[in-house]
Amino acid sequence: MLTLQDCVGISGLTPEEVRVIAEHEEVPDIVATEIGNDLLATPQGTYLLRQYILELLERAAEHRQLERERWLRAALARFTAAHSVPRVL
């Protein structure tokens, strides 16, 4: 039986990317892993995942959640460094 960590490792996602997808889509982490695996397969999906992070970042800023905002900024920087993300589609 595969664990969540196994699935995350196979997907090419980081645990923080899985957390972002799970929160944005309001699904369990294991489902978020499957969604993320599909998103990373295309430039459009990679762009969409970047948008998820940006939307959560905007929400954190609106609610003045400074620690969360820092975490999301760092997640965005790592995601952008790790993946070729088109700026627009």
HUVEN-V627201 format. One record per pair of residues at least 4 apart in sequence whose ideal C-beta (glycine too) atoms are under 7 Angstrom apart, sorted by the first residue. I is the first residue (numbers start at 1). J is the second residue. D is the distance in whole Angstrom. If there is no record, write none. Layout:
BEGIN
i j d
I J D
I J D
END
This chain:
BEGIN
i j d
2 6 4
2 7 6
4 8 6
4 29 6
4 30 6
5 9 6
6 10 6
7 11 6
7 30 6
7 33 5
8 13 6
8 15 6
8 18 6
8 33 6
11 33 5
11 36 6
11 37 4
12 37 7
12 40 5
13 17 4
13 18 5
13 33 6
13 36 4
13 37 7
13 40 7
15 19 6
16 20 6
16 75 5
17 21 7
17 36 6
17 49 7
17 79 6
18 22 6
18 29 5
18 32 5
18 33 5
18 36 6
19 23 6
20 24 6
20 52 5
20 53 5
20 56 6
20 75 6
21 25 6
21 32 4
21 35 5
21 36 5
21 52 6
22 27 6
22 28 7
22 29 5
22 32 4
23 56 6
24 52 4
24 55 7
24 56 6
25 32 6
25 35 6
27 31 4
27 32 5
28 32 7
29 33 6
31 35 6
32 36 6
33 37 6
34 38 7
35 39 6
36 40 6
36 49 7
38 45 6
39 45 3
39 46 7
39 48 6
39 49 5
40 45 6
40 46 6
41 45 6
42 46 7
43 47 6
43 86 5
44 48 6
44 89 6
45 49 6
46 50 7
46 83 5
46 84 7
46 85 5
47 51 7
47 85 6
47 86 5
47 89 6
48 52 7
50 54 6
50 79 6
50 85 5
51 55 6
52 56 7
53 57 6
53 72 6
53 75 6
53 76 5
53 79 6
54 58 6
54 76 7
55 59 7
56 60 6
56 72 6
57 61 6
57 69 6
57 72 4
57 73 7
57 76 7
58 62 6
59 63 6
60 65 4
60 68 4
60 69 4
60 72 6
61 69 5
65 69 6
66 70 6
67 71 6
68 72 6
69 73 6
70 74 6
71 75 6
72 76 6
73 77 6
74 78 6
75 79 6
76 80 6
77 81 6
78 82 6
79 83 6
80 85 6
END
